[in-house]
Amino acid sequence: MNLDRVLLGETLGTWLLAFGIGTLVYALLSVVRRVLLARLSRLASRTAIIWDDLFVHTLSRTRGAFVVALAVYAGSSVLILPPASRDALDLGAILVLLLQGGVWMSNALRFLVDRHQAIQMEQDRAGAGMLGAFGILLQVLVWAVVILVALDNLGVNITALVAGLGIGGIAVALALQKVLSDLFGSLAIVLDKPFVLGDFIIVGDALGTVEQIGLRTTRLRSLSGEQLIFSNEDLLSSRVRNFGRMEERRIVFTIGVTYETPRDQVQRIPALLREAVEAQPHTRFDRSHFLKYGDFALLFETVYYVLSREYNVYADIQQAINLRILDRFAAEGIAFAYPTQTLFLQGPGAERAG
């Protein structure tokens, strides 16, 4: 093989040397990245500090294209390129470095926000929602800076561009009126805190647990498992019922007994119902009354409070109350009413007698 043969302005030997250097750099960087990540991950898992986890997480986001670009740039260092080609290669390396730096910074911020958000969820869920929105704004700021620096390296006049954006901002604001309404809605949710992450809310006929508060949308996880997505503007313009702020639950239930129930038993029923409620823990009795005559039953209304916002706690207590009422009514010989009709038939003889 004639290594002195000239190809595209360089000898074949020089091209082979450039290719070898690039391949070697790519292989070394790939191996170092893989081995370093594995060892650092094991070390980070043994410590309680956050910074080693942050470094491992950020380093793991190194793109393969970045490694290839470094290898190509290293290999080209032995080539004598025309000034225009060298400038283009330098510019390409700078742009790739900027993009990779943006990826590193964006993922590092996301990692820190997620970590602090998980800690904040145990102390202040409203603050956790604010951290999520703040993290998104920081990422937008990072990529805005990356794009501006990249444009500056491409020769774009940044000062004129920013001025032009300011003039065109009014038109953009009008065109993006819906988007901006959602952004301000997100800010209102974060600052006013009508609900926070983890709250169970009802919006119209939809209900679920607040899972994410974003810049444009808020996402709920419904009881049946699917995710419900609302724009922030639509959500704030709706009537929201927030069960996450509930400290206790007011319960009203009604039972009916037959009209044939003797008066003395009717008089004792409110006391029996009160006893059934007060026998349960985490309850506060309010009242129980023979309230009205129904179509086929004497109706008793009972009101009490469950000293917990958890629905399962309420369901367990109501079940225990119902079973106790069932036992006491059976012992007292009190019959529950069910839909019935009594027909009084008057025969011909009765009509003549009248």
C-alpha positions as CSV (number, residue, x, y, z in Angstrom):
1,M,0.0,0.0,0.0
2,N,1.4,3.4,-1.0
3,L,1.0,5.6,2.1
4,D,2.4,8.6,0.3
5,R,-0.5,8.7,-2.1
6,V,-2.3,12.1,-1.8
7,L,-6.1,12.0,-1.2
8,L,-8.1,15.2,-0.8
9,G,-4.9,17.2,0.0
10,E,-3.5,14.7,2.5
11,T,-1.4,11.5,2.2
12,L,-3.1,8.2,2.7
13,G,-0.9,7.7,5.7
14,T,-2.1,10.9,7.3
15,W,-5.7,9.9,6.7
16,L,-5.1,6.5,8.3
17,L,-3.4,8.1,11.3
18,A,-6.4,10.5,11.7
19,F,-8.8,7.6,11.5
20,G,-6.7,5.6,14.0
21,I,-6.6,8.5,16.5
22,G,-10.4,9.1,16.2
23,T,-11.1,5.4,16.6
24,L,-8.8,5.1,19.6
25,V,-10.3,8.2,21.3
26,Y,-13.8,6.9,20.7
27,A,-13.0,3.5,22.1
28,L,-11.2,5.0,25.1
29,L,-13.9,7.5,25.9
30,S,-16.6,4.8,25.6
31,V,-14.8,2.4,27.9
32,V,-13.9,5.1,30.4
33,R,-17.5,6.3,30.4
34,R,-18.9,2.8,30.9
35,V,-16.4,1.7,33.6
36,L,-16.4,5.1,35.4
37,L,-20.2,5.1,35.5
38,A,-20.3,1.5,36.9
39,R,-17.8,2.2,39.6
40,L,-19.2,5.6,40.6
41,S,-22.7,4.1,40.7
42,R,-21.6,1.5,43.2
43,L,-19.8,4.1,45.3
44,A,-22.7,6.5,45.2
45,S,-25.1,3.8,46.4
46,R,-23.1,3.5,49.6
47,T,-23.2,7.1,50.6
48,A,-26.1,9.3,51.8
49,I,-24.8,12.5,50.2
50,I,-26.6,13.8,47.1
51,W,-23.6,15.2,45.1
52,D,-22.2,11.9,44.0
53,D,-25.6,10.8,42.8
54,L,-25.9,14.0,40.9
55,F,-22.6,13.5,39.2
56,V,-23.4,9.9,38.2
57,H,-26.9,10.9,37.0
58,T,-25.4,13.8,34.9
59,L,-22.6,11.8,33.5
60,S,-25.0,9.0,32.4
61,R,-26.7,11.6,30.2
62,T,-23.6,11.9,28.0
63,R,-24.8,11.4,24.4
64,G,-23.0,9.0,22.0
65,A,-23.0,11.8,19.4
66,F,-20.9,13.9,21.7
67,V,-18.3,11.1,22.0
68,V,-18.3,10.7,18.3
69,A,-17.8,14.4,17.8
70,L,-14.8,14.4,20.2
71,A,-13.3,11.5,18.4
72,V,-13.7,13.2,15.0
73,Y,-12.2,16.4,16.3
74,A,-9.2,14.6,17.9
75,G,-8.6,12.7,14.6
76,S,-8.7,15.9,12.6
77,S,-6.0,17.5,14.7
78,V,-3.3,15.8,12.5
79,L,-4.9,17.0,9.3
80,I,-3.8,20.2,7.6
81,L,-7.2,21.6,6.6
82,P,-8.1,24.8,4.7
83,P,-9.0,27.7,7.1
84,A,-12.7,27.5,6.1
85,S,-12.8,23.8,6.8
86,R,-11.0,24.2,10.1
87,D,-13.3,27.0,11.1
88,A,-16.4,24.9,10.2
89,L,-15.0,22.0,12.2
90,D,-14.2,24.2,15.2
91,L,-17.7,25.7,15.0
92,G,-19.3,22.2,14.9
93,A,-17.3,21.1,17.9
94,I,-18.5,24.2,19.9
95,L,-22.1,23.6,18.9
96,V,-21.9,19.9,19.9
97,L,-20.3,20.9,23.2
98,L,-23.0,23.5,23.8
99,L,-25.8,21.0,23.2
100,Q,-24.1,18.4,25.4
101,G,-23.6,21.1,28.1
102,G,-27.3,21.9,27.9
103,V,-28.2,18.3,28.3
104,W,-26.0,18.0,31.3
105,M,-27.2,21.1,33.0
106,S,-30.9,20.4,32.2
107,N,-30.7,16.9,33.6
108,A,-28.8,18.0,36.7
109,L,-31.4,20.6,37.5
110,R,-34.2,18.1,36.9
111,F,-32.4,15.6,39.3
112,L,-32.0,18.2,42.0
113,V,-35.6,19.4,41.7
114,D,-37.0,15.9,41.7
115,R,-34.9,15.0,44.8
116,H,-35.9,18.1,46.7
117,Q,-39.5,17.7,45.6
118,A,-39.7,14.1,47.0
119,I,-38.4,15.4,50.3
120,Q,-40.7,18.4,50.3
121,M,-43.7,16.1,49.6
122,E,-43.4,14.8,53.2
123,Q,-43.3,18.3,54.7
124,D,-45.0,20.8,52.4
125,R,-46.9,19.5,49.4
126,A,-47.7,23.0,48.2
127,G,-43.9,23.8,48.2
128,A,-43.4,20.6,46.2
129,G,-45.7,21.8,43.5
130,M,-43.9,25.1,43.3
131,L,-40.6,23.3,43.0
132,G,-41.9,21.4,40.0
133,A,-42.9,24.5,38.2
134,F,-39.7,26.3,39.2
135,G,-37.7,23.3,37.8
136,I,-39.4,23.6,34.4
137,L,-38.7,27.4,34.3
138,L,-35.0,26.7,35.0
139,Q,-34.8,24.2,32.2
140,V,-36.4,26.7,29.8
141,L,-33.8,29.3,30.9
142,V,-30.9,26.9,30.4
143,W,-31.9,26.0,26.9
144,A,-32.6,29.7,26.1
145,V,-29.1,30.5,27.1
146,V,-27.7,27.6,25.0
147,I,-29.6,28.7,22.0
148,L,-28.5,32.3,22.3
149,V,-24.8,31.3,22.7
150,A,-25.1,28.9,19.7
151,L,-26.7,31.7,17.6
152,D,-23.9,34.1,18.7
153,N,-21.3,31.5,17.5
154,L,-23.1,31.2,14.2
155,G,-22.7,34.9,13.7
156,V,-26.2,36.1,14.5
157,N,-26.5,39.5,16.0
158,I,-28.0,38.7,19.4
159,T,-28.7,42.3,20.4
160,A,-30.7,42.9,17.2
161,L,-32.4,39.5,17.7
162,V,-33.5,40.3,21.2
163,A,-34.7,43.8,20.1
164,G,-36.7,42.2,17.3
165,L,-38.2,39.7,19.7
166,G,-39.3,42.6,21.9
167,I,-41.0,44.3,19.0
168,G,-42.6,41.1,17.9
169,G,-43.5,40.0,21.4
170,I,-46.9,41.7,21.2
171,A,-47.9,39.7,18.1
172,V,-46.6,36.5,19.7
173,A,-48.5,37.2,22.9
174,L,-51.7,37.6,20.9
175,A,-51.1,34.5,18.9
176,L,-50.2,32.5,22.1
177,Q,-53.0,33.9,24.2
178,K,-54.3,30.5,25.2
179,V,-50.8,29.3,26.1
180,L,-50.1,32.4,28.2
181,S,-53.4,32.0,30.0
182,D,-52.3,28.5,31.0
183,L,-48.9,29.7,32.1
184,F,-50.5,32.4,34.3
185,G,-52.9,29.7,35.5
186,S,-49.9,27.6,36.6
187,L,-48.5,30.6,38.5
188,A,-51.8,31.2,40.2
189,I,-52.0,27.5,41.3
190,V,-48.5,27.6,42.6
191,L,-49.0,30.9,44.5
192,D,-52.6,30.7,45.6
193,K,-52.5,26.9,46.3
194,P,-56.1,25.9,45.7
195,F,-54.7,22.4,45.7
196,V,-51.3,20.8,46.0
197,L,-49.7,17.5,44.9
198,G,-51.4,14.5,46.4
199,D,-54.8,16.3,47.0
200,F,-57.9,14.4,46.0
201,I,-60.1,16.8,44.0
202,I,-63.3,16.8,42.0
203,V,-63.6,19.0,38.9
204,G,-67.1,18.8,37.4
205,D,-67.8,15.1,36.9
206,A,-64.1,14.1,37.0
207,L,-62.2,13.2,40.1
208,G,-58.7,12.1,41.0
209,T,-55.5,12.7,42.9
210,V,-53.3,15.6,41.8
211,E,-50.2,14.0,40.2
212,Q,-48.4,16.8,38.4
213,I,-48.8,20.6,38.1
214,G,-47.2,21.8,34.9
215,L,-46.8,25.1,33.1
216,R,-49.7,24.3,30.8
217,T,-51.6,21.4,32.3
218,T,-52.4,19.8,35.6
219,R,-52.7,16.0,35.7
220,L,-54.9,13.9,37.9
221,R,-54.8,10.1,38.5
222,S,-58.4,8.9,38.6
223,L,-59.7,6.1,40.8
224,S,-60.0,3.8,37.9
225,G,-56.3,4.3,37.0
226,E,-56.3,6.5,33.9
227,Q,-54.7,10.0,33.8
228,L,-56.9,13.0,33.5
229,I,-55.3,16.1,31.9
230,F,-56.8,19.6,32.4
231,S,-55.5,22.9,31.0
232,N,-54.7,25.2,33.9
233,E,-57.0,27.9,32.6
234,D,-60.0,25.5,32.3
235,L,-59.2,24.1,35.7
236,L,-59.2,27.4,37.5
237,S,-62.4,28.5,35.8
238,S,-64.2,25.4,37.1
239,R,-65.6,24.7,40.5
240,V,-63.0,22.5,42.3
241,R,-63.9,20.4,45.3
242,N,-60.7,19.7,47.3
243,F,-61.0,16.7,49.6
244,G,-57.3,17.0,50.6
245,R,-58.2,19.9,53.0
246,M,-60.9,17.9,54.7
247,E,-60.2,17.4,58.4
248,E,-63.3,15.4,59.2
249,R,-66.2,13.9,57.3
250,R,-69.9,14.7,58.0
251,I,-72.1,11.7,57.5
252,V,-75.9,11.6,57.2
253,F,-77.8,8.3,56.9
254,T,-81.5,7.5,57.1
255,I,-83.2,4.3,58.1
256,G,-86.9,3.4,58.0
257,V,-89.0,1.1,60.2
258,T,-92.5,-0.2,59.5
259,Y,-95.6,1.8,60.5
260,E,-96.6,-1.1,62.7
261,T,-93.7,-0.4,65.1
262,P,-95.1,0.4,68.6
263,R,-94.8,3.9,69.9
264,D,-92.5,3.0,72.8
265,Q,-90.0,1.3,70.3
266,V,-90.2,4.3,68.0
267,Q,-89.2,6.5,71.0
268,R,-86.2,4.3,71.8
269,I,-84.8,4.1,68.3
270,P,-82.9,7.5,68.3
271,A,-81.0,6.3,71.5
272,L,-80.2,3.0,69.8
273,L,-78.8,4.8,66.8
274,R,-76.8,7.1,69.0
275,E,-75.4,4.1,70.9
276,A,-74.4,2.4,67.6
277,V,-72.5,5.5,66.5
278,E,-70.8,6.3,69.8
279,A,-69.6,2.7,70.1
280,Q,-67.2,3.3,67.1
281,P,-63.8,5.0,67.5
282,H,-62.9,8.2,65.6
283,T,-66.5,9.4,65.6
284,R,-68.4,12.4,67.0
285,F,-72.2,12.0,67.4
286,D,-74.3,15.0,66.3
287,R,-78.0,14.0,66.4
288,S,-80.6,11.4,65.6
289,H,-84.3,12.1,65.2
290,F,-87.6,10.6,64.0
291,L,-87.7,13.1,61.2
292,K,-90.7,12.4,59.0
293,Y,-93.4,10.0,57.8
294,G,-92.3,8.4,54.5
295,D,-94.5,6.7,51.9
296,F,-94.1,3.3,53.5
297,A,-91.8,3.9,56.5
298,L,-91.1,5.9,59.6
299,L,-87.9,7.7,58.8
300,F,-85.0,8.4,61.2
301,E,-82.1,10.6,60.2
302,T,-78.8,10.4,62.0
303,V,-75.8,12.7,61.7
304,Y,-72.3,12.1,62.9
305,Y,-68.7,13.0,62.1
306,V,-65.8,10.7,61.2
307,L,-62.6,12.3,62.6
308,S,-60.6,11.3,59.5
309,R,-60.7,12.4,55.8
310,E,-59.9,8.8,54.6
311,Y,-62.8,7.3,52.8
312,N,-61.8,3.7,53.8
313,V,-62.0,4.7,57.5
314,Y,-65.5,6.1,57.0
315,A,-66.6,3.0,55.1
316,D,-65.3,0.7,57.9
317,I,-67.1,2.8,60.6
318,Q,-70.4,2.9,58.7
319,Q,-70.2,-0.9,58.2
320,A,-69.7,-1.4,61.9
321,I,-72.6,0.9,62.7
322,N,-74.9,-0.9,60.2
323,L,-74.1,-4.3,61.7
324,R,-74.7,-3.0,65.3
325,I,-78.0,-1.5,64.3
326,L,-79.0,-4.8,62.6
327,D,-78.2,-6.7,65.8
328,R,-79.9,-4.3,68.2
329,F,-83.1,-4.0,66.0
330,A,-83.2,-7.8,65.8
331,A,-82.9,-8.1,69.6
332,E,-85.7,-5.4,70.1
333,G,-88.0,-6.9,67.5
334,I,-87.9,-3.8,65.4
335,A,-88.6,-4.5,61.7
336,F,-87.0,-2.5,58.9
337,A,-89.4,-1.1,56.3
338,Y,-89.2,-1.9,52.6
339,P,-91.4,-0.6,49.7
340,T,-94.9,-2.0,50.3
341,Q,-98.5,-1.0,49.5
342,T,-101.7,-1.9,51.4
343,L,-104.9,-2.2,49.4
344,F,-108.2,-1.8,51.2
345,L,-111.0,-3.4,49.2
346,Q,-114.6,-2.5,49.8
347,G,-117.2,-5.0,48.7
348,P,-120.8,-4.4,47.5
349,G,-122.2,-5.2,50.9
350,A,-120.0,-2.6,52.5
351,E,-121.2,0.0,50.0
352,R,-124.9,-0.8,50.8
353,A,-124.1,-0.6,54.5
354,G,-122.6,2.9,53.9
